[in-house]
Amino acid sequence: MPPKRIVIIGGGFGGVKCARLSAGQFRPGDAELILFNKENHLVFSPLLADAVGSSLSLDDVIVPLRQLLPGSSAAPRTSRAWTSPAAGSNTRATTASRATSTTTTSSWPAATSRTSTSCRHGRPRLPAEDGGDAAVLRTHVLSSMEKAEVCDNPEKRRWYLSFVVVGGGYSGVETAGEINDLVRSSLRFYSNIRDDDVSVTLIHSRDQLLPEISPQLREFARKKMEMAGVTMKLNARVMLATGEGVGLKDDFVRGGTIVCTIGSTTAPVIDRLDTPKEKGRVLTEPTCACAAARTPGPSATAPASATPTTASPRRPPASSPSVRAGSARTTSSG
């Protein structure tokens, strides 16, 4: 009997977790695990903001998939078989971008997504999604300070030094804090920039930041950020973005730099799947199996899926949904 082929689309937290755990769920020769990913590395997204603020090097934020899945002899953008030393399962890793060209027995769209960076009007906003985004954003922030240093127009100087972060989740809060710390701690190296020239504004659509933690910690985070110089705009939604800043329903916030940390859109491959969806995401059971599947087969996890979750004593709600889902899937199918 030929080995079962399992394809995992996406090398994020969920995909890597599933691949690592699945390798130990099968006897030697029983399964072939294939992981597709656009890049040949995993981005540790919780630390991207630290890379933006130069608290960490980009080398500390990305990890090669070959390192996380040891034993692979596959070169980037090729498909070569390798044998897992632990389970003996035949595993293939690839970074080919057109994963849909492979016919599979069982597929698992893991964290295949794109950060939504489009805006209704005006210029696109800077995303904060991967290591490249972090490098571009850090360079942009430092470049803005250099432009402000040699600018003779006080109003234009303040525009260069005005930073707007949209989204009050983990990424938004950490990015706003890191930009604020980076800029204000660097002022001693600039003779023409004063502290009151700098403004960092965090815009969030809810009445409190960080919805996944307790109300007490949310309020603590807000007060600490305001003490550090970050301006909060709560219960506010961005209606448009222009070259001068962002427009809210009843206000306009000037900003030379606009960073978007809100929302994700699923990858185009999800749209082509013939499976029930909810708001564009694959509808699944708590085990991450597709809701319509009656036999083991396609599965999905966040952000490609709409998956009901329950609290776990081992993994609190604030932990990565993809890691929780990856663990649940491999446990239920093992």
C-alpha positions in Angstrom: 0.0 0.0 0.0 1.5 3.4 -1.0 2.3 5.8 1.8 -0.4 8.4 2.7 0.6 11.8 1.3 -0.1 14.8 3.6 0.4 18.3 2.2 0.7 21.3 4.5 0.3 24.7 2.8 2.0 27.4 4.8 5.1 27.4 6.9 3.9 29.6 9.7 3.3 28.6 13.3 0.4 26.3 12.6 2.1 24.6 9.6 5.4 24.0 11.3 3.8 22.8 14.5 1.7 20.4 12.5 4.6 19.1 10.5 6.8 18.5 13.5 4.1 16.7 15.5 2.9 14.8 12.5 6.3 13.3 11.9 6.0 11.3 15.1 2.4 10.1 14.5 3.2 7.6 11.7 5.2 4.5 11.4 8.2 4.5 9.0 7.0 4.4 5.4 3.4 5.0 6.3 3.2 8.7 5.4 4.9 11.4 3.2 4.7 14.9 4.7 5.1 17.8 2.3 5.3 21.4 3.5 4.8 24.3 1.0 5.8 27.8 1.9 6.4 31.0 -0.1 9.7 31.7 1.9 12.3 29.3 3.2 12.0 30.6 6.7 9.5 31.0 9.6 8.9 34.6 10.7 8.5 34.8 14.5 5.9 37.6 14.2 5.6 38.5 17.9 9.2 39.9 17.7 8.7 41.9 14.5 8.1 45.1 16.4 11.3 44.6 18.3 13.1 44.5 15.0 11.4 47.7 13.9 12.7 49.4 17.0 16.2 48.0 16.7 15.8 46.2 20.0 16.5 42.9 18.1 18.4 42.0 15.0 16.3 40.6 12.1 18.4 37.5 12.4 16.7 36.9 15.7 13.2 37.1 14.2 13.4 34.6 11.3 14.3 30.9 11.5 15.1 28.7 8.5 12.5 26.0 7.9 15.4 23.5 7.3 16.5 24.2 10.9 13.0 23.7 12.3 12.5 20.5 10.3 16.0 18.9 10.6 17.2 16.3 8.2 15.9 17.9 5.1 18.2 17.8 2.1 15.8 19.9 0.0 17.3 23.1 -1.5 15.1 26.2 -1.6 12.4 26.1 -4.3 12.9 22.5 -5.1 11.3 19.3 -3.9 13.6 16.5 -2.6 12.7 13.7 -0.3 14.2 13.2 3.1 13.8 10.8 5.9 12.9 11.9 9.4 15.4 10.3 11.9 12.7 10.1 14.5 9.7 8.6 12.7 11.2 7.4 9.4 8.4 9.2 7.5 9.3 10.4 4.1 9.0 14.2 4.2 9.4 16.8 1.5 9.9 20.5 2.1 9.5 23.1 -0.7 9.3 26.8 -1.0 7.6 26.8 -4.4 5.1 29.6 -4.6 2.6 27.7 -6.8 1.6 25.0 -4.4 -1.7 24.4 -6.0 -0.1 22.5 -8.9 0.4 19.4 -6.7 -2.3 16.7 -6.5 -2.6 15.5 -2.9 -4.3 12.9 -0.8 -4.8 15.1 2.2 -4.1 18.8 2.4 -3.9 21.2 5.4 -4.0 25.0 4.6 -2.1 26.3 7.6 -1.5 30.0 8.2 -1.7 31.1 4.6 -2.6 34.7 4.7 -1.7 38.2 3.6 -2.0 41.3 5.8 -4.6 43.6 4.5 -2.8 46.8 3.6 -5.1 48.5 1.1 -6.9 51.7 2.0 -10.1 53.2 0.5 -8.4 56.4 -0.7 -4.9 57.7 -1.0 -1.7 55.9 -0.6 -1.2 52.4 0.7 -0.1 52.1 4.3 3.1 50.3 5.5 2.4 46.7 6.5 4.0 44.9 9.5 3.9 41.3 8.4 7.3 39.8 7.9 11.0 40.5 8.3 11.2 42.5 5.1 8.4 44.8 6.3 10.3 45.3 9.6 13.5 46.3 7.9 11.7 48.7 5.5 9.8 50.3 8.4 12.9 50.7 10.6 14.8 52.3 7.7 11.8 54.5 7.0 11.6 55.7 10.6 15.3 56.6 10.7 15.1 58.3 7.3 12.2 60.4 8.5 14.3 61.6 11.4 17.1 62.6 9.0 14.7 64.5 6.9 13.2 66.3 9.9 16.7 67.2 11.1 17.5 69.3 8.0 13.9 70.6 7.5 13.6 74.4 8.1 9.8 74.4 8.1 8.5 73.6 11.6 5.2 72.2 10.4 6.8 69.9 7.8 9.3 68.8 10.5 6.5 67.7 12.8 4.9 65.9 9.8 8.0 63.9 9.2 8.0 63.0 13.0 4.4 62.0 13.2 3.7 58.2 13.2 0.3 56.6 13.1 -0.2 53.0 13.9 -3.6 51.5 13.0 -4.7 48.5 15.2 -4.6 48.0 18.9 -3.8 44.3 19.1 -0.4 42.8 20.0 1.3 43.9 16.8 -0.1 47.4 16.8 0.7 48.1 20.5 4.2 46.7 20.3 5.0 48.5 17.0 3.7 51.8 18.4 5.8 51.3 21.5 8.9 50.4 19.7 8.7 53.3 17.2 8.1 55.7 20.1 11.1 54.3 22.1 13.3 54.3 19.0 12.6 57.9 18.0 12.6 59.5 21.5 15.7 57.6 22.6 17.5 58.8 19.4 16.7 62.5 19.9 20.0 63.1 21.7 21.8 62.5 18.4 19.8 65.3 16.6 20.3 69.0 17.4 17.3 70.4 15.6 14.6 68.0 16.8 12.7 68.6 20.1 10.7 66.0 22.0 7.5 67.9 21.4 8.1 67.6 17.6 7.5 63.9 17.9 4.0 62.3 17.9 3.1 58.6 17.9 -0.6 57.9 17.6 -2.3 54.5 18.1 -5.8 54.1 16.6 -8.0 51.2 17.7 -11.6 50.5 16.9 -12.5 49.2 20.4 -12.7 50.9 23.8 -9.7 49.0 25.1 -6.4 47.7 23.7 -5.3 44.1 23.5 -8.6 42.2 23.6 -7.1 38.9 24.5 -5.8 39.9 27.9 -7.6 40.9 31.1 -9.2 44.4 31.4 -6.8 45.3 34.2 -3.7 44.5 32.0 -5.3 46.4 29.1 -5.7 49.5 31.2 -2.2 49.1 32.6 -0.8 48.9 29.1 -2.7 52.0 28.0 -1.5 54.1 30.9 2.1 53.0 30.4 2.0 53.9 26.7 0.5 57.3 27.4 3.1 58.0 30.0 5.8 57.2 27.4 4.2 59.7 25.0 1.9 57.6 22.8 -1.5 59.2 22.0 -4.5 56.9 22.0 -7.5 57.1 19.7 -9.9 54.5 20.9 -13.4 53.6 19.5 -12.1 55.1 16.2 -12.0 53.6 12.7 -9.9 54.8 9.8 -12.1 55.8 6.9 -9.3 57.0 4.5 -5.6 57.5 4.3 -4.0 60.3 2.4 -0.5 61.8 2.0 -1.2 64.0 5.0 -2.5 61.4 7.4 -5.6 59.3 8.2 -9.3 60.4 8.4 -11.5 59.1 11.1 -15.3 59.5 11.3 -15.1 62.8 13.2 -11.4 63.6 13.1 -8.2 63.7 11.0 -4.9 62.6 12.4 -1.8 64.0 10.6 0.9 61.5 10.0 4.0 61.2 7.7 4.1 57.5 8.4 1.1 55.2 8.6 1.6 51.6 9.7 -1.2 49.1 9.3 -1.4 46.1 11.7 -5.0 45.2 11.3 -6.6 42.2 9.8 -5.6 39.4 7.5 -6.9 38.2 4.1 -6.6 34.6 3.2 -4.4 33.5 0.3 -5.9 33.2 -3.1 -5.7 29.4 -3.0 -8.3 29.4 -0.2 -10.8 31.1 -2.5 -10.5 28.2 -5.0 -11.2 25.4 -2.5 -14.5 23.7 -2.9 -15.4 23.7 0.8 -17.8 25.6 3.1 -16.5 29.0 4.1 -17.4 31.7 6.5 -16.4 35.3 5.5 -13.9 33.9 3.1 -12.3 31.5 5.6 -12.5 27.7 5.6 -15.2 26.6 8.0 -13.8 23.8 10.3 -14.6 21.7 13.3 -12.7 22.4 16.6 -10.2 19.7 15.4 -9.5 21.9 12.3 -11.0 19.3 10.0 -13.1 20.9 7.3 -16.7 21.1 8.4 -18.1 19.2 5.4 -15.6 16.3 5.6 -17.0 13.0 6.8 -13.7 11.2 6.4 -10.1 12.3 7.3 -9.0 14.8 4.6 -8.5 18.5 4.1 -8.1 20.7 7.2 -7.3 24.3 7.9 -6.2 26.6 10.7 -6.0 30.3 11.4 -5.8 32.7 9.7 -7.0 30.6 6.8 -9.9 29.1 8.8 -12.9 30.0 11.0 -12.3 27.5 13.8 -14.2 27.4 17.1 -11.8 27.2 19.9 -11.9 26.4 23.6 -9.6 27.4 26.4 -6.8 25.0 27.2 -5.0 24.9 30.6 -1.8 24.3 28.7 -2.2 27.0 26.1 -4.0 30.2 27.2 -6.1 32.2 24.8 -3.2 34.7 24.2 -1.1 32.0 22.7 -0.9 31.6 18.9 -4.2 30.3 17.6 -2.3 28.5 14.8 -0.1 26.7 17.3 -3.1 25.6 19.3 -4.9 24.5 16.1 -1.8 22.7 14.8 -1.5 20.7 18.0 -5.2 19.9 18.0 -5.1 18.6 14.5 -2.1 16.3 14.9 -3.5 15.0 18.2 -6.9 14.2 16.7 -5.6 12.5 13.6 -2.7 10.6 15.2 
